[in-house]
Amino acid sequence: MTVRATPRSSAGQLAVEIYGDVLEQVRADRLVRASLQYEAGLLMIQGHPYDLSEFRRVQIVAVGKAAAPMAREAADLLGSRLDGGLVVTKPGYGEPVSGLELLEAGHPVPDEGSLVSGRRILELAEQCGPDDFVLFLLSGGASALMEAPNGSVTLEDLRATNERLLASGADIAQLNAIRSRVSRIKAGGLAHAFRKAKVVALVLSDVIGNHLATIGSGPLVSPNRMGPFPYALLDQMPETVRAEVLTRDLVTFEVPRVDHYVIGSLSVAVHAAADAARARGLDPLPYGDPMQGEAREMARRIVALAKRHVEARPGDRFCLIFGGETTVTVRGSGIGGRCQEMVVAAAPAVAKLADTAFLAAGTDGADGPTEAAGGLVETDSLRLAKEVGNDQRKALVNNDSFRYLLQCDGLLFTGPTGSNVNDLCLVVHAPTDRT
């Protein structure tokens, strides 16, 4: 996977190379290929058999940022046994898949395309009966990409809800809990819609802990598996959304059991990073505790830990590896993403560590509402930024990490990666021999 970046040090170059290797290992098509086998009418999913000769039609429904590569690989495997289906993804992430309808919709905030895709999926579900087998391919981003609101909730209400929650610092579980209460698709809604058919789901997880009720807002999972509801956030929501949440019982329909198979997750990315670091002569130090909470605070904790390692292991070459998903409480009017915010927050502390680079980036190729996947700072980055008039503190106050990193060549660009398994943070310390 090609990563466009401008590292200025050996540590920075190593960090970029490791990140690129990770993206290659977490590609959705690769993970689908490793989980599926099909021969003589028998579909094997992670060793579990499904006899497709028992069904008249076999269809694929793929939704998420990795929907297209997942669908392409599954369609190639099924060949002429595939009868149709559809793919829903964000603009720029799609590709034609023979025999499948392609729809594009808004992300991270739903748009009219999200309503169109929601209606189209529900229409497909209505046409399915007991002799239909549906292979559902789910990846991160599905919550915004397909929508069918309840009651009097409008698209404008949904957009306002998403925008306010994204700016509030709410985590993905809280955001999806609220979105689930105002949707006919989420929290088991699609499982109910497809109840006459046999549905099996392959899941590319972008959620810490791989909680099925949170991934894509759990369209095929009973709402009884969802966590506590974040009532404290309701005051920020439009009146129609508050009313819908408070008056509608979440469990109002039958939710049949759907077999789910997680084919990829954050652990795949962390293990791939460890292998890539080791192959480059670095001691890999993966951390089991996931990144979460405010992005800037998480970044400072990670650099403080790196500093302790540098002091305890003078001369050693190592790579700290973290994965997860932080949040940003937006107070300024700038532009950026949670990974870029981490990078800018880390810059002053990284400047005090020789031969060190700090990289944070998403595995989907998009960090927040920007074209960048994330960012990179090295030992000299803060000094170089000051030389061109870049103020790190102002950038943080205004949540303007994208422009800060753009002006000092600290952004990473990949384009769509064909995956989505959370964010990755690498701290590479690579002292050179000065003797």
C-alpha positions in Angstrom: 0.0 0.0 0.0 1.5 3.4 -1.1 1.6 6.0 1.7 2.3 9.6 0.5 4.3 11.3 3.2 7.4 13.5 3.7 9.5 11.9 6.5 12.7 13.8 7.3 14.4 11.2 9.5 15.1 7.5 9.7 12.6 7.1 12.5 9.9 8.9 10.4 10.7 6.8 7.3 10.4 3.6 9.4 7.1 4.6 10.9 5.6 5.3 7.4 6.9 2.0 6.1 5.4 0.1 9.1 2.1 1.8 8.6 2.1 0.9 4.9 2.8 -2.7 5.7 -0.1 -2.8 8.1 -2.5 -1.4 5.5 -1.5 -4.2 3.2 -2.2 -6.9 5.8 -5.6 -5.6 6.8 -7.0 -5.3 3.3 -10.6 -6.4 3.4 -10.3 -8.6 0.2 -7.4 -10.4 1.8 -9.4 -11.1 5.0 -12.4 -12.3 3.1 -10.3 -14.6 1.1 -8.8 -16.1 4.3 -12.3 -16.7 5.8 -14.3 -18.1 2.8 -14.0 -21.3 0.7 -16.6 -22.5 -1.8 -16.7 -25.7 -3.7 -19.4 -27.9 -5.1 -22.2 -25.9 -3.5 -20.7 -25.9 -0.1 -19.7 -22.5 1.4 -17.3 -22.7 4.3 -17.0 -19.7 6.6 -14.1 -20.0 9.1 -14.7 -23.8 9.0 -18.5 -23.6 9.4 -20.5 -25.2 6.4 -23.5 -23.7 4.6 -25.0 -25.9 1.9 -26.1 -23.4 -0.8 -27.8 -26.1 -2.8 -30.6 -25.8 -0.3 -31.4 -22.2 -1.5 -32.9 -21.0 -4.8 -31.0 -17.6 -4.7 -27.7 -16.4 -3.2 -27.3 -12.7 -2.7 -24.7 -10.3 -1.3 -25.5 -7.2 0.6 -22.3 -5.2 1.5 -22.4 -2.0 3.5 -19.5 0.1 4.8 -16.2 1.8 3.8 -14.7 -1.6 2.9 -17.9 -2.9 1.2 -16.6 -2.9 -2.4 -13.4 -5.0 -1.9 -15.3 -7.4 0.5 -18.1 -7.8 -2.1 -15.7 -8.2 -5.0 -13.8 -11.0 -3.3 -16.9 -12.8 -2.2 -18.5 -12.5 -5.7 -15.4 -13.8 -7.3 -15.5 -16.8 -5.0 -19.2 -17.6 -5.5 -19.0 -17.1 -9.3 -22.1 -18.2 -11.2 -23.8 -19.2 -7.9 -24.3 -15.5 -7.1 -27.7 -14.2 -8.2 -27.4 -10.5 -7.3 -27.3 -8.0 -4.5 -26.0 -4.6 -3.7 -23.0 -2.6 -2.4 -23.3 0.6 -0.4 -20.2 2.7 0.4 -19.0 6.3 0.5 -18.1 8.3 -2.6 -14.7 7.4 -3.9 -14.7 4.0 -2.1 -16.8 2.1 -4.6 -15.9 0.0 -7.6 -18.1 -2.0 -10.0 -18.7 -5.6 -9.0 -20.3 -7.8 -11.6 -23.9 -8.6 -10.9 -24.2 -6.2 -7.9 -25.9 -2.8 -7.7 -23.6 0.0 -6.4 -24.9 2.8 -4.3 -23.0 5.7 -2.7 -24.1 7.6 0.4 -22.8 10.1 2.9 -20.3 9.5 5.7 -19.7 10.4 8.5 -23.0 12.4 8.3 -25.9 10.8 6.4 -27.3 12.3 3.2 -30.1 11.7 0.7 -28.0 8.8 -0.6 -28.2 7.2 2.9 -32.0 7.2 2.7 -31.9 5.8 -0.8 -29.7 2.9 0.2 -31.8 2.3 3.3 -34.9 2.0 1.2 -33.2 -0.1 -1.4 -32.0 -2.6 1.2 -35.4 -2.8 2.8 -37.0 -3.5 -0.6 -34.5 -6.3 -1.2 -35.4 -7.7 2.2 -39.1 -7.7 1.3 -38.3 -9.7 -1.8 -36.5 -12.4 0.1 -38.1 -15.7 1.3 -37.0 -19.0 3.0 -35.2 -20.1 -0.2 -32.9 -17.0 -0.2 -29.4 -17.0 1.3 -28.0 -13.6 2.0 -24.3 -13.0 2.7 -24.1 -9.7 4.5 -20.7 -8.0 4.5 -20.5 -5.3 7.2 -17.7 -2.8 7.8 -17.3 0.5 9.6 -19.2 3.4 8.3 -22.4 1.5 7.8 -24.3 3.5 10.4 -24.3 6.7 8.2 -24.4 4.9 4.8 -27.8 3.3 5.2 -30.7 4.9 7.0 -34.5 4.6 7.4 -35.6 6.9 10.2 -38.5 6.2 12.5 -41.6 8.3 13.0 -41.3 12.0 12.2 -37.5 12.1 12.3 -36.2 13.7 9.1 -32.9 13.6 7.3 -32.1 17.1 8.7 -32.7 15.7 12.2 -30.4 12.8 11.5 -27.7 15.1 10.1 -27.9 17.5 13.1 -27.8 14.5 15.5 -24.7 13.1 13.9 -22.9 16.5 13.7 -23.6 17.3 17.3 -22.6 13.9 18.6 -19.3 13.9 16.5 -18.4 17.4 17.9 -19.3 16.5 21.5 -16.6 14.0 22.1 -19.0 11.1 22.4 -17.5 7.7 21.6 -18.8 5.4 18.9 -20.9 3.3 21.3 -22.7 6.3 22.6 -23.2 7.7 19.1 -24.6 4.5 17.8 -26.9 3.9 20.8 -28.7 7.2 20.0 -28.8 6.6 16.2 -30.2 3.1 16.8 -33.3 4.4 18.7 -34.4 6.5 15.7 -33.9 3.9 12.9 -35.8 1.1 11.3 -32.5 -0.5 10.2 -30.2 -0.3 13.2 -30.4 -2.4 16.5 -31.6 -5.5 14.8 -33.9 -3.8 12.3 -32.4 -5.4 9.3 -32.4 -8.8 10.9 -36.1 -8.4 11.3 -36.5 -7.2 7.7 -34.6 -10.2 6.4 -36.3 -12.6 8.8 -37.7 -14.9 6.1 -34.3 -15.5 4.6 -31.1 -17.2 5.8 -28.6 -14.4 6.6 -25.0 -14.9 7.5 -22.7 -11.9 8.2 -19.0 -11.3 7.7 -17.8 -8.4 9.9 -14.8 -6.2 9.5 -14.7 -4.6 12.9 -13.8 -1.0 13.5 -14.8 -1.1 17.2 -12.7 -1.8 20.2 -13.7 -5.2 21.6 -15.6 -6.1 18.4 -19.0 -5.5 20.0 -21.5 -6.6 17.3 -24.2 -4.2 18.7 -21.9 -1.3 18.0 -20.4 -2.1 14.6 -22.6 -0.4 12.1 -25.1 0.1 15.0 -25.8 -3.6 15.0 -28.3 -3.9 12.1 -28.4 -7.7 12.5 -28.1 -7.9 16.3 -30.7 -7.9 19.0 -30.9 -4.5 20.8 -30.8 -6.4 24.1 -27.1 -6.7 23.5 -26.5 -3.0 23.5 -24.9 -1.2 26.5 -26.3 1.5 28.7 -28.1 4.3 26.9 -26.4 7.8 27.1 -29.4 9.8 28.2 -27.1 12.7 29.2 -26.5 13.4 25.6 -30.2 13.8 24.6 -30.3 17.5 25.6 -28.0 18.2 22.5 -30.4 16.4 20.1 -33.2 17.9 18.0 -36.6 17.8 19.6 -38.0 15.1 17.2 -35.0 12.8 18.1 -35.5 13.3 21.8 -39.2 12.6 21.5 -38.6 9.4 19.5 -36.0 8.1 21.9 -38.1 8.8 25.0 -41.4 7.4 23.6 -40.4 4.4 21.5 -39.7 1.0 23.0 -36.4 -0.2 21.5 -37.5 -3.9 21.4 -40.7 -3.8 19.3 -40.1 -6.6 16.8 -38.7 -10.1 16.4 -34.9 -10.2 15.9 -33.9 -13.7 14.5 -30.4 -14.9 15.3 -27.9 -14.2 12.6 -24.5 -16.0 12.4 -21.7 -13.4 12.6 -18.1 -14.0 11.7 -15.5 -11.3 12.6 -12.9 -11.6 9.8 -10.7 -8.7 10.8 -10.2 -6.3 13.7 -7.7 -4.1 15.4 -5.7 -7.1 16.7 -4.8 -7.9 13.1 -3.4 -4.4 12.6 -1.4 -4.5 15.9 0.1 -7.9 15.1 1.0 -6.7 11.6 2.7 -3.6 13.0 4.7 -5.7 15.3 5.9 -8.0 12.5 6.8 -5.0 10.3 8.8 -3.4 13.1 10.6 -6.5 13.9 11.5 -7.0 10.2 13.2 -3.6 10.3 15.3 -4.3 13.3 13.1 -2.6 15.9 11.9 -4.1 19.1 8.1 -4.1 18.8 6.2 -3.0 21.9 2.5 -3.5 21.4 0.2 -2.2 24.1 -3.0 -4.1 25.0 -4.8 -1.1 26.4 -6.7 0.5 23.5 -6.5 4.2 22.7 -9.6 5.9 23.8 -10.8 9.2 25.3 -9.7 12.7 24.2 -7.2 12.5 21.4 -4.8 15.1 22.7 -4.6 13.6 26.2 -4.0 10.1 24.8 -1.2 11.5 22.6 0.5 13.1 25.6 0.3 9.9 27.6 1.8 7.8 24.8 4.7 10.2 24.3 5.3 10.2 28.1 5.5 6.4 28.0 7.9 6.6 25.0 10.1 9.0 27.0 10.4 6.5 29.9 11.4 3.8 27.4 14.1 6.1 25.9 15.5 6.9 29.3 15.4 3.2 30.4 16.9 1.8 27.2 19.5 4.2 25.9 20.6 3.3 22.4 17.8 0.8 21.8 15.7 0.9 18.7 12.0 0.2 19.3 8.5 0.8 18.2 5.6 1.5 20.5 2.3 0.2 19.0 -1.2 1.4 20.0 -4.6 0.9 18.4 -8.1 2.1 19.1 -10.3 5.1 18.5 -10.0 8.4 20.4 -12.5 11.3 20.4 -12.3 15.1 19.9 -14.4 17.6 21.7 -14.6 20.3 19.0 -14.4 23.8 20.4 -12.8 25.6 17.5 -13.6 26.3 13.9 -10.7 24.6 12.3 -10.5 21.3 10.3 -8.9 18.0 11.2 -9.4 14.5 12.5 -8.7 12.6 15.7 -5.4 11.2 14.5 -4.2 14.6 13.3 -5.1 16.1 16.6 -3.1 13.4 18.4 -0.1 14.2 16.2 -0.2 17.9 16.8 -0.7 17.4 20.5 2.4 15.1 20.6 4.7 17.5 18.8 6.2 19.5 21.8 7.1 16.3 23.7 8.4 14.5 20.6 10.7 17.5 20.0 12.5 16.7 23.2 13.2 13.1 22.1 16.1 12.6 19.7 15.7 10.2 16.7 11.9 9.8 17.4 8.8 9.9 15.2 5.1 9.8 16.2 2.6 8.6 13.7 -1.2 8.3 14.1 -3.5 7.4 11.2 -6.7 5.6 10.4 -6.7 2.2 8.6 -9.5 3.4 6.3 -7.5 6.2 4.7 -9.6 9.0 6.0 -9.2 10.9 9.3 -12.2 13.0 10.1 -13.7 15.2 7.3 -10.3 15.5 5.5 -8.5 13.7 2.7 -5.6 12.8 4.9 -5.3 9.4 6.7 -3.4 10.9 9.6 -0.2 12.6 10.4 3.5 12.4 11.4 5.8 14.5 13.6 9.5 13.9 14.2 12.1 15.4 16.5 12.6 18.5 14.3 9.0 19.0 13.3 8.1 21.5 15.9 11.1 23.7 15.2 10.5 23.5 11.4 6.8 24.4 12.0 7.8 27.5 14.0 10.1 28.6 11.2 7.2 28.9 8.8 5.0 30.7 11.4 3.0 27.6 12.5 1.7 27.9 16.0 1.0 24.5 17.6 -1.0 25.8 20.5 -3.3 27.9 18.3 -3.8 24.9 16.1 -5.0 22.8 19.1 -7.2 25.6 20.5 -8.9 26.0 17.1 -9.0 22.2 16.3 -7.1 23.1 13.2 -4.7 20.1 13.0 -5.1 19.6 9.3 -3.9 23.0 8.3 -1.0 22.9 10.8 0.3 19.6 9.5 -0.3 20.6 5.8 1.9 23.7 6.3 4.8 21.6 7.7 4.5 18.5 5.4 3.2 16.3 8.3 0.2 14.8 6.6 -0.2 11.2 5.4 -2.3 10.4 2.4 -3.3 6.9 1.2 -6.7 7.3 -0.5 -9.2 4.5 0.2 -7.4 1.5 1.7 -10.0 -1.1 1.3 -10.2 -1.6 5.0 -11.3 -0.1 8.3 -10.1 -1.6 11.6 -9.7 1.4 13.9 -6.7 3.8 14.2 -3.1 3.0 14.6 -0.4 5.0 16.6 3.3 4.2 16.2 6.2 5.8 18.2 9.5 4.8 16.5 12.8 5.5 18.3 15.7 4.7 16.0 19.0 6.2 17.2 21.7 6.1 14.6 25.3 5.1 15.3 27.3 8.3 15.9 30.6 6.7 16.6 
